[in-house]
């Protein structure tokens, strides 16, 4: 009786593993192209949010360096920034801009302690 190469032990498992890896890679490729397409479509609002986000990051960091606000207030501002990013990535630009503006209402930064 003649055996085929697929009847040998280990060949079937390797073939199944290779097939599984191929499907996994194909799925990852499709997911990345869909994500890239979504980012291109939403790029116009991402720029608006990015400008506000940079301003907010700088303000929070400056307050942290100056130690002129309580840590819990800075923590709340950082959490609100994360929320604004999330809202912006969902396409709700006006709502995100309002969240960013509420963070920017922090008082001006005092000079850093030396």
DARATA-V740121 format. One record per helix or strand. SS is the DSSP state (h for helix, s for strand). FROM is the first residue (numbers start at 1). TO is the last residue. If there is no record, write none. Layout:
ss = (SS;SS)
from = (FROM;FROM)
to = (TO;TO)
This chain:
ss = (h;h;h;h;h)
from = (5;11;43;71;93)
to = (7;41;66;89;104)
